[in-house]
Amino acid sequence: MKILCGYNVNLDSVYNIIGDEVSKLLESQNQDEILRKFKNPPGSIHSVSDFLAGLVLCMREGSGAEWLVYEKDVFDYLKKNFFGNGLVRMGGNAGIMANVLSEMGAEEVIPNVVKPSSTQLSFFSKKAILIPPSRFSGSETVDVNDELIHFVFDFKKAETFSFQSEVITVPRENRFIATYDRANIELAVNPDFERFATEHILEMDGAMISGFHMLIETYPDGSKYVDKIKRAAEQLANWKRMNSKLAIHVEMGHFLSRELAYAVFSKLSGIVDGIGMNEDELVMLSMVHGVPLEEILQMKAPSIIEAAIASASSFNLKKMVVHTREFVMSFSSDFSANPVQELKAMGFGVKCAATFAATGRLNNREFVEETAATLKESTFGLKEMQKTVEYINGEYQKHGASGIHNGYMVCILPTIICEDPIATVGLGDTVSAATFLKELELHTIHA
């Protein structure tokens, strides 16, 4: 399979933060200021107190989020205190998905790399990644201070820290991301990637697209997020016109506002073949589906079913995928789709994510199968699968379950849980990329 990957590729600086350290960080800042921002989250980072408010909020809820850093002095603070003290690795949805596709057997994977520095390129898989050659002789060198760095703060379940005389216990593992990235917030496209994609589009089997969640309301040149969405939508539509067999999947991400999430979802639904997201991101579409947010965040399968189908049907989206920590669900308006094949593809994605969580690597398919076999399915996910079967009058398959509800074929599969994960960032991307690759393979086999 030959697959294009756009748009966001960057470096992740991953730091495992513990409760005692959070307590000390909070003590060093104005706690009343942090408390005000904690109660009314800014959603972006203009100061160190903004950063700490976002971190504390995520740790208290056990939720994940990504906030953009706008000020250079905050970036300098994060770099001085955390960069190099943890793990530096491939970052960005497109970068992570490209590596998953390469490691899991794709023939050729072409990522959009806006800043092709030696450091960035060193983190790509060596198996099937193809960086489009530059039209110029030689390559531009990127200064280390100009690298696109996302600071990822992983935290574990049961960590405790003190804040305003309260002891907070983290309910589950997750991560908070502080992002300083001036290129990907504009959905920047490397001209060499754009040229290569156009020239070779008929050879491509699929495209995985992401990075829209990094858009902001207004840019320094006066342009708006709608301008960036329009440009990307035109590019994807053009690829489809040139190659009608090209399968395009979009991953959403954590948006700055519900208006942004709505704009992206509504604009792309009629162009692409599928859109994926987690439960937090499904909440961002509440203005479309109207399902109680707490029920979605609690991962109640019937509520997710109603929210996903209402969202997809509102804009004629062919397929929607919701991946949570406990289970994965897909919704397809194409009744000719084979639920057994769909669940097989989802199962491969779930195994890859579990393997990456447990080991921090994928290696090959045999390694994935062997590692996943040592882990257990989510008990919560199994219960929600049973509720799904009852709710939609579905049936159990060899793996997972399926049924028809309100004009969509629904498939659900429990995830495989690693209780002590090495990695939490990129698990949704891993599920989506591996599932997409397997779907392309199965479609080719049964075509």
C-alpha positions, 0 to 999 in steps of 0.5 A: 500500500502507498499512503500519503501522510499530512499535515503535522510532523514535529518533535515530541519532548516526552516527560513523565511528570510525578505528583511531588514535582507538580506540587513544587511547581505550583508552590513556585507560582501564584496559586490564586492566579492558577486557581482562577485559570483552573476554574476558567481554563484559558485553553491556550498558554501565554504564561507559566500559570496558564501552563500549570492550570492546564496540567493540573486540570488534566491530571485532576480529570485524568483527561488529555489535552493540547494547548498552544504556547504563544509566548517565546518566554514560556517556550524558553521556560519549558525548554530549560526545565524539561527538554532533554530530561525526558524522551525526544521522539517523533511527534505530530499525528502525521509523523506518528501515523507515518511511522506506524504505517511503515513499521506495519508493512506499507509499501511506501509512506510519504509524509509532509515534513515542513521542517526536514532537519537532520534531527526530525528525519532521524526519527522516521522509520527506516522501512518504507518512509519516502521523503520527497526529494527537494527541487533544490540542490542540497537541503535547508538546515534548521537551527535547533532553536527553530525545531517544532517541539511539542512538550508532552507531559505524561502522568500516571494513575494514582499520582498525588499532589497538593494544590490549595490545601487539597490533595489531588489523586490522578484517576487514570493515566493520560497526557497534557501537551504544550505546543510551540509550533508556528508552522503546523498551526497554519497547516503548512505544506512542504512544496516538495510534498505537494508536488510529489503528491500531485505527480504520483496521486494515481499510484496512491492507495490512501491518505491519512490527514491530520493537524486541523486541531492546531488551527487558531482563530486569526493569524498574524497576516490577518487570515482566518482558520477558515482560509486554512481549512478551505485550502486543505479541503481543495487539496483533498478534493483535487486528489479525489478528482484525480484518483477516485479510488484514493481512500482518505481518512482524517483524524480530528484532535483536541481543538481550541474551540467547538466552532473550530471543530465544527468547521473542520468536521462539516467542511471535510465530511463531504470530501473524505471517506472517514473521520476518526476521533476520541470521546473528548473530541466527540464532545466538541461536536455537541452543537451537532449531536446534542447528546449529554457530554458527561455520558460521552466522557463516561464512555457510555456506548449507547450515548456515543452511538447516538452522538456519532451517528447524529454527527455523521448523518448531519453532513453525509459522512460515509464513515466515522470512528470513535476510539476510546481507552476502553473500546473502539467503534465504527459507524458506516453508512455503506451497508455493503461493508463487511462487518467481519472485515471491519472488526478484523481491521479494528482488531489489528489496530487495537493490538498495535496500540496495546503493543505500543503502550506496553513496549514503546515500539511495534517492530513487526506484525509477529511482535505485535501479535505476540505482545498483544496476546500477553495482555487482556481485553478491557473489562469495561469495554466488554461490558459496553460491547454487551450494552451495544448488542442489546441497544441496537439488537446486534450480534456477536462476531468472532471478534467484537460485535455489529449491528444496524442502527439509524442507517449506519452499520455499527461495529464495536471492539474492546481495546486491549489494556496495558495497566502500566504503559510505557507510552500514552501519546499516539495510541489513537493515531496508532489505532487509526493508522494500523486499522486504515492499513489493514482495511486497505489490504482487506479491500484489495484482497476482496475487491 
